[in-house]
Every structure is written in structure tokens, then in C-alpha cells.
């Protein structure tokens, strides 16, 4: 019976050391060309402002370094947000931790949003989407 407490301690340590769900941070660099917003996806998981992600990932929208005194705001359509908290407005960077789809192994949904960038006294706006897919094709 003395080995039971030792076994329980080892089992507990192994459970605590089990790998957690992977979390990625995806950057979306926002700039403008004329009156249109432009996007760079240096992490390769999106294009034209549309971003692919999965549960627990973080999506960060950042103003391009060329934009001075830039404010970013992200508003999800119909109040339907995949984020665990409100997203902006904020100076320079706003973030969304994806909270939908926990425990769902497959496709979860598409969330349309409006991104507004204010820089140099002008506002720029467009309507891309976040695609949440917890499948293996990510």
C-alpha cells in the first residue's frame, strides 16, 4: 500500500505535463493604398484580411509602421464574435483570442467583421472574415 501514494503522485505529474492544445498567434498587418485597406499576412494563414484560425489561436491586427497615430477597431457583424473579449479600438494593435469551437474537432464557422483604421485624420474600412476551422487541414 505504500506504493499507491507514489503511483498517484507520478500519475498526477504525468497528467500535468501532458501537452496543452497548441496556440498560434497570427499577425495581420493593415495599411492603406489610396482609399482602400491593404493587408499582409506574414504568418501565411490568410489573405486580403480574411484570416484562418482555430480555437485558442490569437489574431492580431497591427497598423503598418508607415501609419502614424493609427487606431484599429474590429467589429463583428450581428454581434456574433469568435473572440473571448471585445476587440478594440486601440492604438496600433488589437487582438482576438478565438474562443469558439472548444472540443469541436471540425469546421466551426465564418465570422464576418468590419475593420476600421483611423490614421492621419482619415478613416479606412472594409469587411473581411475570420474562418474558424478546428480540422486537420489548418
DARA-V208357 format. One line per field, one symbol per residue. ss: DSSP state (a for helix, b for strand, c for the rest). phi: phi as a letter, one per 20 degrees, with the letter a starting at -180 (. if undefined). A space follows every 50 residues. Layout:
ss=???
phi=???
//
This chain:
ss=caaaaaaaaaaaaaaaccccccccbbbbbbbbbccbbbbbcccccbbccb bbbccccbbbbbbcccccccbbbbbbaaacccbccccbbbbcbbbbbbcc ccccccbbbbbbbbbbbbbccbbbbbccbbbbbccccc
phi=.fffffffffffffffeffeffcdddecedbbcmddfccddfemdaalnf cebcgnfdddecffffeeleddccceflmedeefbfdmfbfnbcccefde ngnefdfdqdcfbdddddblnddcbbcebddecefeef
//
